[in-house]
Amino acid sequence: MKKLALFSILLYVLVSSQSCYYDKEQELYPGVVCDTSAVTFSNDILPIMNASCNSCHSTASALGGVVLDNYGSVSTQALNGKLYNSVAQINGASPMPKGGTILDNCKLNKIRIWVTAGAPNN
Ligand code: HEC
């Protein structure tokens, strides 16, 4: 009888501690959440360009003749297909960022969603 009680307590502790672990998953890994519900040029796309691309693609030093530091130039590359093809590294486009690590899935999804929406100036 004593053994059964001990076993029950052990089982309870095991089960309850596990549910706690899953409850806090979002708190422990906030980066897991990727919000693509309201992608805009100013809040999402331009910051990605500035962080990963504009060391090589600013108006002042535009490698390959590609400028990515203003809406007009980014939308041109978006609508001709090169922007997404280069970051997704597909369809024979020159893989970008050149010599660096491919953008994470969250950033790739945001760029794809914005381009698919017609590259709006928002
Ligand atoms: C280290 C410098 C460097 C960085 C960083 C860089 N690029 Fe480039 N990019 C180049 C060069 C150089 C070219 C000219 C073509 C080539 O040499 O691949 C180019 C060409 C391109 C092209 C034209 C591709 C084609 O197939 O015609 C696009 C679009 C582009 N880059 C987008 C980006 C984007 C978006 C980023 C950021 C995610 C980025 N680049 C980051 C150097 C860079």
Residues whose N, C-alpha, C, O or C-beta is under 5 A from the ligand:
A	BS01	HEC	S52 C53 C56 L63 G64 V66 Q77 K82 L83 S86 A93 S94 M96 P97 K98
